[in-house]
Amino acid sequence: MELWEQILLGAMGLLIVFFFFPGIKATMERSKNAEEKHWGTLLLLAVALVAFIAFLVSTVQ
């Protein structure tokens, strides 16, 4: 990958982070103030992510 492409991708990544940061910050505040915690949903998503990554690794090998 050329240097200018790497710089462009880095700049785009920073712009995306700055674009989404206010929404992420507000969501974290709402999550802190929530009455009910959804740990089951978090656990399900984490298991699904690990299974998907394991699937991807197994298809490459």
mmCIF file as Biopython writes it, N, C-alpha, C and O atoms, coordinates in Angstrom:
data_model
#
loop_
_atom_site.group_PDB
_atom_site.id
_atom_site.type_symbol
_atom_site.label_atom_id
_atom_site.label_alt_id
_atom_site.label_comp_id
_atom_site.label_asym_id
_atom_site.label_entity_id
_atom_site.label_seq_id
_atom_site.pdbx_PDB_ins_code
_atom_site.Cartn_x
_atom_site.Cartn_y
_atom_site.Cartn_z
_atom_site.occupancy
_atom_site.B_iso_or_equiv
_atom_site.auth_seq_id
_atom_site.auth_asym_id
_atom_site.pdbx_PDB_model_num
ATOM 1   N N  . MET A ? 1  ? 0.852   -1.164  0.000  1.0 0.0 1  A 1 
ATOM 2   C CA . MET A ? 1  ? 0.000   0.000   0.000  1.0 0.0 1  A 1 
ATOM 3   C C  . MET A ? 1  ? 0.910   1.242   0.000  1.0 0.0 1  A 1 
ATOM 4   O O  . MET A ? 1  ? 1.882   1.320   0.751  1.0 0.0 1  A 1 
ATOM 5   N N  . GLU A ? 2  ? 0.577   2.167   -0.829 1.0 0.0 2  A 1 
ATOM 6   C CA . GLU A ? 2  ? 1.376   3.383   -0.949 1.0 0.0 2  A 1 
ATOM 7   C C  . GLU A ? 2  ? 1.264   4.252   0.295  1.0 0.0 2  A 1 
ATOM 8   O O  . GLU A ? 2  ? 0.313   4.128   1.066  1.0 0.0 2  A 1 
ATOM 9   N N  . LEU A ? 3  ? 2.233   5.126   0.484  1.0 0.0 3  A 1 
ATOM 10  C CA . LEU A ? 3  ? 2.255   6.000   1.652  1.0 0.0 3  A 1 
ATOM 11  C C  . LEU A ? 3  ? 1.058   6.937   1.665  1.0 0.0 3  A 1 
ATOM 12  O O  . LEU A ? 3  ? 0.467   7.165   2.720  1.0 0.0 3  A 1 
ATOM 13  N N  . TRP A ? 4  ? 0.692   7.482   0.510  1.0 0.0 4  A 1 
ATOM 14  C CA . TRP A ? 4  ? -0.428  8.422   0.476  1.0 0.0 4  A 1 
ATOM 15  C C  . TRP A ? 4  ? -1.736  7.722   0.824  1.0 0.0 4  A 1 
ATOM 16  O O  . TRP A ? 4  ? -2.637  8.335   1.397  1.0 0.0 4  A 1 
ATOM 17  N N  . GLU A ? 5  ? -1.845  6.446   0.481  1.0 0.0 5  A 1 
ATOM 18  C CA . GLU A ? 5  ? -3.042  5.687   0.837  1.0 0.0 5  A 1 
ATOM 19  C C  . GLU A ? 5  ? -3.111  5.449   2.340  1.0 0.0 5  A 1 
ATOM 20  O O  . GLU A ? 5  ? -4.187  5.524   2.934  1.0 0.0 5  A 1 
ATOM 21  N N  . GLN A ? 6  ? -1.970  5.164   2.954  1.0 0.0 6  A 1 
ATOM 22  C CA . GLN A ? 6  ? -1.928  4.959   4.390  1.0 0.0 6  A 1 
ATOM 23  C C  . GLN A ? 6  ? -2.292  6.247   5.134  1.0 0.0 6  A 1 
ATOM 24  O O  . GLN A ? 6  ? -3.029  6.215   6.119  1.0 0.0 6  A 1 
ATOM 25  N N  . ILE A ? 7  ? -1.771  7.376   4.656  1.0 0.0 7  A 1 
ATOM 26  C CA . ILE A ? 7  ? -2.084  8.662   5.276  1.0 0.0 7  A 1 
ATOM 27  C C  . ILE A ? 7  ? -3.563  8.976   5.129  1.0 0.0 7  A 1 
ATOM 28  O O  . ILE A ? 7  ? -4.204  9.437   6.074  1.0 0.0 7  A 1 
ATOM 29  N N  . LEU A ? 8  ? -4.105  8.726   3.941  1.0 0.0 8  A 1 
ATOM 30  C CA . LEU A ? 8  ? -5.526  8.975   3.695  1.0 0.0 8  A 1 
ATOM 31  C C  . LEU A ? 8  ? -6.401  8.094   4.596  1.0 0.0 8  A 1 
ATOM 32  O O  . LEU A ? 8  ? -7.384  8.573   5.161  1.0 0.0 8  A 1 
ATOM 33  N N  . LEU A ? 9  ? -6.055  6.831   4.729  1.0 0.0 9  A 1 
ATOM 34  C CA . LEU A ? 9  ? -6.817  5.927   5.602  1.0 0.0 9  A 1 
ATOM 35  C C  . LEU A ? 9  ? -6.725  6.357   7.064  1.0 0.0 9  A 1 
ATOM 36  O O  . LEU A ? 9  ? -7.714  6.291   7.794  1.0 0.0 9  A 1 
ATOM 37  N N  . GLY A ? 10 ? -5.557  6.791   7.489  1.0 0.0 10 A 1 
ATOM 38  C CA . GLY A ? 10 ? -5.400  7.276   8.858  1.0 0.0 10 A 1 
ATOM 39  C C  . GLY A ? 10 ? -6.243  8.510   9.113  1.0 0.0 10 A 1 
ATOM 40  O O  . GLY A ? 10 ? -6.882  8.624   10.159 1.0 0.0 10 A 1 
ATOM 41  N N  . ALA A ? 11 ? -6.248  9.443   8.153  1.0 0.0 11 A 1 
ATOM 42  C CA . ALA A ? 11 ? -7.053  10.660  8.292  1.0 0.0 11 A 1 
ATOM 43  C C  . ALA A ? 11 ? -8.545  10.319  8.320  1.0 0.0 11 A 1 
ATOM 44  O O  . ALA A ? 11 ? -9.299  10.894  9.105  1.0 0.0 11 A 1 
ATOM 45  N N  . MET A ? 12 ? -8.967  9.392   7.470  1.0 0.0 12 A 1 
ATOM 46  C CA . MET A ? 12 ? -10.364 8.982   7.458  1.0 0.0 12 A 1 
ATOM 47  C C  . MET A ? 12 ? -10.747 8.321   8.778  1.0 0.0 12 A 1 
ATOM 48  O O  . MET A ? 12 ? -11.844 8.543   9.291  1.0 0.0 12 A 1 
ATOM 49  N N  . GLY A ? 13 ? -9.855  7.517   9.324  1.0 0.0 13 A 1 
ATOM 50  C CA . GLY A ? 13 ? -10.116 6.879   10.614 1.0 0.0 13 A 1 
ATOM 51  C C  . GLY A ? 13 ? -10.292 7.905   11.722 1.0 0.0 13 A 1 
ATOM 52  O O  . GLY A ? 13 ? -11.196 7.780   12.548 1.0 0.0 13 A 1 
ATOM 53  N N  . LEU A ? 14 ? -9.437  8.913   11.744 1.0 0.0 14 A 1 
ATOM 54  C CA . LEU A ? 14 ? -9.570  9.970   12.755 1.0 0.0 14 A 1 
ATOM 55  C C  . LEU A ? 14 ? -10.872 10.740  12.586 1.0 0.0 14 A 1 
ATOM 56  O O  . LEU A ? 14 ? -11.533 11.065  13.572 1.0 0.0 14 A 1 
ATOM 57  N N  . LEU A ? 15 ? -11.244 11.033  11.347 1.0 0.0 15 A 1 
ATOM 58  C CA . LEU A ? 15 ? -12.500 11.739  11.107 1.0 0.0 15 A 1 
ATOM 59  C C  . LEU A ? 15 ? -13.692 10.916  11.576 1.0 0.0 15 A 1 
ATOM 60  O O  . LEU A ? 15 ? -14.639 11.460  12.143 1.0 0.0 15 A 1 
ATOM 61  N N  . ILE A ? 16 ? -13.651 9.638   11.347 1.0 0.0 16 A 1 
ATOM 62  C CA . ILE A ? 16 ? -14.745 8.768   11.786 1.0 0.0 16 A 1 
ATOM 63  C C  . ILE A ? 16 ? -14.832 8.756   13.309 1.0 0.0 16 A 1 
ATOM 64  O O  . ILE A ? 16 ? -15.925 8.827   13.871 1.0 0.0 16 A 1 
ATOM 65  N N  . VAL A ? 17 ? -13.677 8.666   13.980 1.0 0.0 17 A 1 
ATOM 66  C CA . VAL A ? 17 ? -13.674 8.679   15.446 1.0 0.0 17 A 1 
ATOM 67  C C  . VAL A ? 17 ? -14.253 9.993   15.964 1.0 0.0 17 A 1 
ATOM 68  O O  . VAL A ? 17 ? -15.089 9.981   16.867 1.0 0.0 17 A 1 
ATOM 69  N N  . PHE A ? 18 ? -13.820 11.135  15.402 1.0 0.0 18 A 1 
ATOM 70  C CA . PHE A ? 18 ? -14.336 12.429  15.853 1.0 0.0 18 A 1 
ATOM 71  C C  . PHE A ? 18 ? -15.806 12.603  15.509 1.0 0.0 18 A 1 
ATOM 72  O O  . PHE A ? 18 ? -16.527 13.305  16.218 1.0 0.0 18 A 1 
ATOM 73  N N  . PHE A ? 19 ? -16.258 11.979  14.435 1.0 0.0 19 A 1 
ATOM 74  C CA . PHE A ? 19 ? -17.663 12.081  14.044 1.0 0.0 19 A 1 
ATOM 75  C C  . PHE A ? 19 ? -18.563 11.300  14.993 1.0 0.0 19 A 1 
ATOM 76  O O  . PHE A ? 19 ? -19.646 11.768  15.346 1.0 0.0 19 A 1 
ATOM 77  N N  . PHE A ? 20 ? -18.123 10.109  15.412 1.0 0.0 20 A 1 
ATOM 78  C CA . PHE A ? 20 ? -18.964 9.254   16.242 1.0 0.0 20 A 1 
ATOM 79  C C  . PHE A ? 20 ? -18.768 9.463   17.737 1.0 0.0 20 A 1 
ATOM 80  O O  . PHE A ? 20 ? -19.593 8.990   18.519 1.0 0.0 20 A 1 
ATOM 81  N N  . PHE A ? 21 ? -17.710 10.154  18.172 1.0 0.0 21 A 1 
ATOM 82  C CA . PHE A ? 21 ? -17.424 10.292  19.598 1.0 0.0 21 A 1 
ATOM 83  C C  . PHE A ? 21 ? -18.559 10.935  20.393 1.0 0.0 21 A 1 
ATOM 84  O O  . PHE A ? 21 ? -18.870 10.435  21.474 1.0 0.0 21 A 1 
ATOM 85  N N  . PRO A ? 22 ? -19.200 12.019  19.923 1.0 0.0 22 A 1 
ATOM 86  C CA . PRO A ? 22 ? -20.297 12.591  20.731 1.0 0.0 22 A 1 
ATOM 87  C C  . PRO A ? 22 ? -21.447 11.603  20.949 1.0 0.0 22 A 1 
ATOM 88  O O  . PRO A ? 22 ? -22.021 11.558  22.037 1.0 0.0 22 A 1 
ATOM 89  N N  . GLY A ? 23 ? -21.779 10.834  19.955 1.0 0.0 23 A 1 
ATOM 90  C CA . GLY A ? 23 ? -22.844 9.840   20.102 1.0 0.0 23 A 1 
ATOM 91  C C  . GLY A ? 23 ? -22.457 8.735   21.066 1.0 0.0 23 A 1 
ATOM 92  O O  . GLY A ? 23 ? -23.286 8.270   21.848 1.0 0.0 23 A 1 
ATOM 93  N N  . ILE A ? 24 ? -21.203 8.315   21.014 1.0 0.0 24 A 1 
ATOM 94  C CA . ILE A ? 24 ? -20.727 7.269   21.916 1.0 0.0 24 A 1 
ATOM 95  C C  . ILE A ? 24 ? -20.734 7.778   23.351 1.0 0.0 24 A 1 
ATOM 96  O O  . ILE A ? 24 ? -21.121 7.058   24.272 1.0 0.0 24 A 1 
ATOM 97  N N  . LYS A ? 25 ? -20.304 9.026   23.534 1.0 0.0 25 A 1 
ATOM 98  C CA . LYS A ? 25 ? -20.269 9.610   24.879 1.0 0.0 25 A 1 
ATOM 99  C C  . LYS A ? 25 ? -21.682 9.699   25.471 1.0 0.0 25 A 1 
ATOM 100 O O  . LYS A ? 25 ? -21.885 9.377   26.642 1.0 0.0 25 A 1 
ATOM 101 N N  . ALA A ? 26 ? -22.647 10.133  24.670 1.0 0.0 26 A 1 
ATOM 102 C CA . ALA A ? 26 ? -24.031 10.233  25.145 1.0 0.0 26 A 1 
ATOM 103 C C  . ALA A ? 26 ? -24.600 8.856   25.460 1.0 0.0 26 A 1 
ATOM 104 O O  . ALA A ? 26 ? -25.329 8.695   26.438 1.0 0.0 26 A 1 
ATOM 105 N N  . THR A ? 27 ? -24.281 7.889   24.661 1.0 0.0 27 A 1 
ATOM 106 C CA . THR A ? 27 ? -24.759 6.525   24.900 1.0 0.0 27 A 1 
ATOM 107 C C  . THR A ? 27 ? -24.174 5.956   26.189 1.0 0.0 27 A 1 
ATOM 108 O O  . THR A ? 27 ? -24.871 5.276   26.941 1.0 0.0 27 A 1 
ATOM 109 N N  . MET A ? 28 ? -22.910 6.230   26.442 1.0 0.0 28 A 1 
ATOM 110 C CA . MET A ? 28 ? -22.294 5.754   27.680 1.0 0.0 28 A 1 
ATOM 111 C C  . MET A ? 28 ? -22.949 6.401   28.900 1.0 0.0 28 A 1 
ATOM 112 O O  . MET A ? 28 ? -23.136 5.739   29.921 1.0 0.0 28 A 1 
ATOM 113 N N  . GLU A ? 29 ? -23.297 7.671   28.811 1.0 0.0 29 A 1 
ATOM 114 C CA . GLU A ? 29 ? -23.976 8.349   29.919 1.0 0.0 29 A 1 
ATOM 115 C C  . GLU A ? 29 ? -25.357 7.731   30.170 1.0 0.0 29 A 1 
ATOM 116 O O  . GLU A ? 29 ? -25.736 7.489   31.316 1.0 0.0 29 A 1 
ATOM 117 N N  . ARG A ? 30 ? -26.108 7.476   29.083 1.0 0.0 30 A 1 
ATOM 118 C CA . ARG A ? 30 ? -27.420 6.848   29.226 1.0 0.0 30 A 1 
ATOM 119 C C  . ARG A ? 30 ? -27.294 5.454   29.817 1.0 0.0 30 A 1 
ATOM 120 O O  . ARG A ? 30 ? -28.131 5.033   30.615 1.0 0.0 30 A 1 
ATOM 121 N N  . SER A ? 31 ? -26.249 4.740   29.427 1.0 0.0 31 A 1 
ATOM 122 C CA . SER A ? 31 ? -26.034 3.394   29.949 1.0 0.0 31 A 1 
ATOM 123 C C  . SER A ? 31 ? -25.736 3.433   31.446 1.0 0.0 31 A 1 
ATOM 124 O O  . SER A ? 31 ? -26.207 2.578   32.196 1.0 0.0 31 A 1 
ATOM 125 N N  . LYS A ? 32 ? -24.955 4.421   31.880 1.0 0.0 32 A 1 
ATOM 126 C CA . LYS A ? 32 ? -24.647 4.554   33.303 1.0 0.0 32 A 1 
ATOM 127 C C  . LYS A ? 32 ? -25.897 4.820   34.122 1.0 0.0 32 A 1 
ATOM 128 O O  . LYS A ? 32 ? -26.029 4.327   35.242 1.0 0.0 32 A 1 
ATOM 129 N N  . ASN A ? 33 ? -26.815 5.602   33.564 1.0 0.0 33 A 1 
ATOM 130 C CA . ASN A ? 33 ? -28.011 5.997   34.291 1.0 0.0 33 A 1 
ATOM 131 C C  . ASN A ? 33 ? -29.180 5.029   34.107 1.0 0.0 33 A 1 
ATOM 132 O O  . ASN A ? 33 ? -30.265 5.274   34.632 1.0 0.0 33 A 1 
ATOM 133 N N  . ALA A ? 34 ? -28.980 3.953   33.383 1.0 0.0 34 A 1 
ATOM 134 C CA . ALA A ? 34 ? -30.062 3.004   33.136 1.0 0.0 34 A 1 
ATOM 135 C C  . ALA A ? 34 ? -30.391 2.228   34.410 1.0 0.0 34 A 1 
ATOM 136 O O  . ALA A ? 34 ? -29.514 1.919   35.216 1.0 0.0 34 A 1 
ATOM 137 N N  . GLU A ? 35 ? -31.683 1.920   34.568 1.0 0.0 35 A 1 
ATOM 138 C CA . GLU A ? 35 ? -32.110 1.176   35.754 1.0 0.0 35 A 1 
ATOM 139 C C  . GLU A ? 35 ? -31.753 -0.299  35.642 1.0 0.0 35 A 1 
ATOM 140 O O  . GLU A ? 35 ? -31.332 -0.919  36.618 1.0 0.0 35 A 1 
ATOM 141 N N  . GLU A ? 36 ? -31.923 -0.856  34.449 1.0 0.0 36 A 1 
ATOM 142 C CA . GLU A ? 36 ? -31.699 -2.282  34.258 1.0 0.0 36 A 1 
ATOM 143 C C  . GLU A ? 36 ? -30.462 -2.489  33.389 1.0 0.0 36 A 1 
ATOM 144 O O  . GLU A ? 36 ? -30.340 -1.897  32.317 1.0 0.0 36 A 1 
ATOM 145 N N  . LYS A ? 37 ? -29.567 -3.315  33.850 1.0 0.0 37 A 1 
ATOM 146 C CA . LYS A ? 37 ? -28.361 -3.628  33.076 1.0 0.0 37 A 1 
ATOM 147 C C  . LYS A ? 37 ? -28.648 -4.862  32.224 1.0 0.0 37 A 1 
ATOM 148 O O  . LYS A ? 37 ? -29.304 -5.801  32.674 1.0 0.0 37 A 1 
ATOM 149 N N  . HIS A ? 38 ? -28.159 -4.849  31.016 1.0 0.0 38 A 1 
ATOM 150 C CA . HIS A ? 38 ? -28.422 -5.934  30.066 1.0 0.0 38 A 1 
ATOM 151 C C  . HIS A ? 38 ? -27.155 -6.757  29.842 1.0 0.0 38 A 1 
ATOM 152 O O  . HIS A ? 38 ? -26.592 -6.766  28.747 1.0 0.0 38 A 1 
ATOM 153 N N  . TRP A ? 39 ? -26.718 -7.445  30.893 1.0 0.0 39 A 1 
ATOM 154 C CA . TRP A ? 39 ? -25.507 -8.240  30.780 1.0 0.0 39 A 1 
ATOM 155 C C  . TRP A ? 39 ? -25.707 -9.470  29.906 1.0 0.0 39 A 1 
ATOM 156 O O  . TRP A ? 39 ? -24.763 -9.933  29.266 1.0 0.0 39 A 1 
ATOM 157 N N  . GLY A ? 40 ? -26.923 -10.004 29.871 1.0 0.0 40 A 1 
ATOM 158 C CA . GLY A ? 40 ? -27.190 -11.161 29.019 1.0 0.0 40 A 1 
ATOM 159 C C  . GLY A ? 40 ? -27.009 -10.827 27.551 1.0 0.0 40 A 1 
ATOM 160 O O  . GLY A ? 40 ? -26.466 -11.623 26.786 1.0 0.0 40 A 1 
ATOM 161 N N  . THR A ? 41 ? -27.463 -9.650  27.164 1.0 0.0 41 A 1 
ATOM 162 C CA . THR A ? 41 ? -27.310 -9.214  25.778 1.0 0.0 41 A 1 
ATOM 163 C C  . THR A ? 41 ? -25.844 -9.023  25.440 1.0 0.0 41 A 1 
ATOM 164 O O  . THR A ? 41 ? -25.398 -9.413  24.361 1.0 0.0 41 A 1 
ATOM 165 N N  . LEU A ? 42 ? -25.095 -8.427  26.350 1.0 0.0 42 A 1 
ATOM 166 C CA . LEU A ? 42 ? -23.665 -8.225  26.130 1.0 0.0 42 A 1 
ATOM 167 C C  . LEU A ? 42 ? -22.943 -9.560  25.990 1.0 0.0 42 A 1 
ATOM 168 O O  . LEU A ? 42 ? -22.090 -9.724  25.117 1.0 0.0 42 A 1 
ATOM 169 N N  . LEU A ? 43 ? -23.285 -10.500 26.844 1.0 0.0 43 A 1 
ATOM 170 C CA . LEU A ? 43 ? -22.663 -11.820 26.780 1.0 0.0 43 A 1 
ATOM 171 C C  . LEU A ? 43 ? -22.994 -12.525 25.463 1.0 0.0 43 A 1 
ATOM 172 O O  . LEU A ? 43 ? -22.121 -13.143 24.852 1.0 0.0 43 A 1 
ATOM 173 N N  . LEU A ? 44 ? -24.244 -12.434 25.030 1.0 0.0 44 A 1 
ATOM 174 C CA . LEU A ? 44 ? -24.653 -13.045 23.770 1.0 0.0 44 A 1 
ATOM 175 C C  . LEU A ? 44 ? -23.893 -12.446 22.589 1.0 0.0 44 A 1 
ATOM 176 O O  . LEU A ? 44 ? -23.434 -13.173 21.709 1.0 0.0 44 A 1 
ATOM 177 N N  . LEU A ? 45 ? -23.762 -11.128 22.571 1.0 0.0 45 A 1 
ATOM 178 C CA . LEU A ? 45 ? -23.029 -10.469 21.492 1.0 0.0 45 A 1 
ATOM 179 C C  . LEU A ? 45 ? -21.549 -10.854 21.502 1.0 0.0 45 A 1 
ATOM 180 O O  . LEU A ? 45 ? -20.952 -11.051 20.443 1.0 0.0 45 A 1 
ATOM 181 N N  . ALA A ? 46 ? -20.957 -10.960 22.693 1.0 0.0 46 A 1 
ATOM 182 C CA . ALA A ? 46 ? -19.552 -11.343 22.791 1.0 0.0 46 A 1 
ATOM 183 C C  . ALA A ? 46 ? -19.344 -12.771 22.283 1.0 0.0 46 A 1 
ATOM 184 O O  . ALA A ? 46 ? -18.374 -13.038 21.573 1.0 0.0 46 A 1 
ATOM 185 N N  . VAL A ? 47 ? -20.234 -13.679 22.635 1.0 0.0 47 A 1 
ATOM 186 C CA . VAL A ? 47 ? -20.130 -15.068 22.169 1.0 0.0 47 A 1 
ATOM 187 C C  . VAL A ? 47 ? -20.306 -15.132 20.651 1.0 0.0 47 A 1 
ATOM 188 O O  . VAL A ? 47 ? -19.589 -15.863 19.969 1.0 0.0 47 A 1 
ATOM 189 N N  . ALA A ? 48 ? -21.258 -14.365 20.131 1.0 0.0 48 A 1 
ATOM 190 C CA . ALA A ? 48 ? -21.480 -14.353 18.686 1.0 0.0 48 A 1 
ATOM 191 C C  . ALA A ? 48 ? -20.254 -13.805 17.951 1.0 0.0 48 A 1 
ATOM 192 O O  . ALA A ? 48 ? -19.884 -14.313 16.892 1.0 0.0 48 A 1 
ATOM 193 N N  . LEU A ? 49 ? -19.627 -12.773 18.512 1.0 0.0 49 A 1 
ATOM 194 C CA . LEU A ? 49 ? -18.432 -12.207 17.893 1.0 0.0 49 A 1 
ATOM 195 C C  . LEU A ? 49 ? -17.278 -13.201 17.899 1.0 0.0 49 A 1 
ATOM 196 O O  . LEU A ? 49 ? -16.595 -13.360 16.887 1.0 0.0 49 A 1 
ATOM 197 N N  . VAL A ? 50 ? -17.058 -13.863 19.012 1.0 0.0 50 A 1 
ATOM 198 C CA . VAL A ? 50 ? -15.989 -14.852 19.096 1.0 0.0 50 A 1 
ATOM 199 C C  . VAL A ? 50 ? -16.253 -16.005 18.129 1.0 0.0 50 A 1 
ATOM 200 O O  . VAL A ? 50 ? -15.325 -16.483 17.477 1.0 0.0 50 A 1 
ATOM 201 N N  . ALA A ? 51 ? -17.494 -16.455 18.027 1.0 0.0 51 A 1 
ATOM 202 C CA . ALA A ? 51 ? -17.831 -17.545 17.106 1.0 0.0 51 A 1 
ATOM 203 C C  . ALA A ? 51 ? -17.615 -17.111 15.661 1.0 0.0 51 A 1 
ATOM 204 O O  . ALA A ? 51 ? -17.127 -17.895 14.847 1.0 0.0 51 A 1 
ATOM 205 N N  . PHE A ? 52 ? -17.971 -15.872 15.333 1.0 0.0 52 A 1 
ATOM 206 C CA . PHE A ? 52 ? -17.777 -15.386 13.970 1.0 0.0 52 A 1 
ATOM 207 C C  . PHE A ? 52 ? -16.296 -15.288 13.627 1.0 0.0 52 A 1 
ATOM 208 O O  . PHE A ? 52 ? -15.894 -15.649 12.521 1.0 0.0 52 A 1 
ATOM 209 N N  . ILE A ? 53 ? -15.484 -14.807 14.555 1.0 0.0 53 A 1 
ATOM 210 C CA . ILE A ? 53 ? -14.042 -14.719 14.315 1.0 0.0 53 A 1 
ATOM 211 C C  . ILE A ? 53 ? -13.442 -16.114 14.176 1.0 0.0 53 A 1 
ATOM 212 O O  . ILE A ? 53 ? -12.585 -16.333 13.319 1.0 0.0 53 A 1 
ATOM 213 N N  . ALA A ? 54 ? -13.877 -17.053 15.002 1.0 0.0 54 A 1 
ATOM 214 C CA . ALA A ? 54 ? -13.400 -18.435 14.881 1.0 0.0 54 A 1 
ATOM 215 C C  . ALA A ? 54 ? -13.782 -19.020 13.526 1.0 0.0 54 A 1 
ATOM 216 O O  . ALA A ? 54 ? -12.995 -19.746 12.918 1.0 0.0 54 A 1 
ATOM 217 N N  . PHE A ? 55 ? -14.994 -18.706 13.049 1.0 0.0 55 A 1 
ATOM 218 C CA . PHE A ? 55 ? -15.422 -19.153 11.732 1.0 0.0 55 A 1 
ATOM 219 C C  . PHE A ? 55 ? -14.526 -18.577 10.642 1.0 0.0 55 A 1 
ATOM 220 O O  . PHE A ? 55 ? -14.103 -19.295 9.736  1.0 0.0 55 A 1 
ATOM 221 N N  . LEU A ? 56 ? -14.236 -17.276 10.732 1.0 0.0 56 A 1 
ATOM 222 C CA . LEU A ? 56 ? -13.376 -16.648 9.731  1.0 0.0 56 A 1 
ATOM 223 C C  . LEU A ? 56 ? -11.977 -17.254 9.727  1.0 0.0 56 A 1 
ATOM 224 O O  . LEU A ? 56 ? -11.406 -17.495 8.664  1.0 0.0 56 A 1 
ATOM 225 N N  . VAL A ? 57 ? -11.427 -17.497 10.904 1.0 0.0 57 A 1 
ATOM 226 C CA . VAL A ? 57 ? -10.095 -18.093 10.988 1.0 0.0 57 A 1 
ATOM 227 C C  . VAL A ? 57 ? -10.115 -19.495 10.409 1.0 0.0 57 A 1 
ATOM 228 O O  . VAL A ? 57 ? -9.178  -19.884 9.712  1.0 0.0 57 A 1 
ATOM 229 N N  . SER A ? 58 ? -11.157 -20.258 10.682 1.0 0.0 58 A 1 
ATOM 230 C CA . SER A ? 58 ? -11.204 -21.633 10.182 1.0 0.0 58 A 1 
ATOM 231 C C  . SER A ? 58 ? -11.374 -21.684 8.665  1.0 0.0 58 A 1 
ATOM 232 O O  . SER A ? 58 ? -10.922 -22.637 8.031  1.0 0.0 58 A 1 
ATOM 233 N N  . THR A ? 59 ? -12.010 -20.688 8.082  1.0 0.0 59 A 1 
ATOM 234 C CA . THR A ? 59 ? -12.170 -20.703 6.624  1.0 0.0 59 A 1 
ATOM 235 C C  . THR A ? 59 ? -10.872 -20.316 5.916  1.0 0.0 59 A 1 
ATOM 236 O O  . THR A ? 59 ? -10.671 -20.687 4.760  1.0 0.0 59 A 1 
ATOM 237 N N  . VAL A ? 60 ? -9.998  -19.584 6.584  1.0 0.0 60 A 1 
ATOM 238 C CA . VAL A ? 60 ? -8.743  -19.149 5.972  1.0 0.0 60 A 1 
ATOM 239 C C  . VAL A ? 60 ? -7.720  -20.261 5.985  1.0 0.0 60 A 1 
ATOM 240 O O  . VAL A ? 60 ? -6.929  -20.383 5.050  1.0 0.0 60 A 1 
ATOM 241 N N  . GLN A ? 61 ? -7.719  -21.067 7.018  1.0 0.0 61 A 1 
ATOM 242 C CA . GLN A ? 61 ? -6.688  -22.110 7.156  1.0 0.0 61 A 1 
ATOM 243 C C  . GLN A ? 61 ? -6.958  -23.285 6.268  1.0 0.0 61 A 1 
ATOM 244 O O  . GLN A ? 61 ? -6.189  -24.245 6.264  1.0 0.0 61 A 1 
#
